[in-house]
């Protein structure tokens, strides 16, 4: 039993992190200035289609809670994304300047499409939105958890693996029960 406790304590000392609430604008600026590396070697590339990106932007606009972004601090002070490439890239694709889009190799900003709740925003670019909505979007805080430089480097790979391999797909019945709520569903 003492060996198990010693092993646990040794491994726990390798993990040290900081948490921040950063606005969309701050995150885009950090990427633009080279402070955030979106695509470290182990990270997959930006893969979301424009319909999925649009639904994510709609969620941000609606104030639906967004999962934390996970990053790791490097010795030079820069951060690399461990989990959140798709979300962060989508924010940049939607609200980033052309210079920032060029860094992501994106030709043009995201035009919203196939929205579920905000159909009046359909086909809209960020710069076409009413200024108060633009400001609300840019000031929206997102939680960022960053492994700091006290953490063992291998922890970032462990975290990446655990965050990206732990999910279990919903069964058809679970999905149906979530989407189609009401008396008839409860009856069935």
Secondary structure, 3 states (H helix, E strand, C coil): CHHHHHHHHHHHCCCCEEEEEEEHHHHHHHHHCCCEECCCCCCCCCCCCHHHHHHHHHHHHHCCCCCCEEEEECCCCCEEEEECHHHHHHHHHHHCCHHHHHHCCCCCCCCCCCCCCCHHHCCCCHHHCCHHHHHHHHHCEEEEEEECCCCCCHHHHHHHHHHHHCCCCCCHHHHHHHHCCCHHHHHC
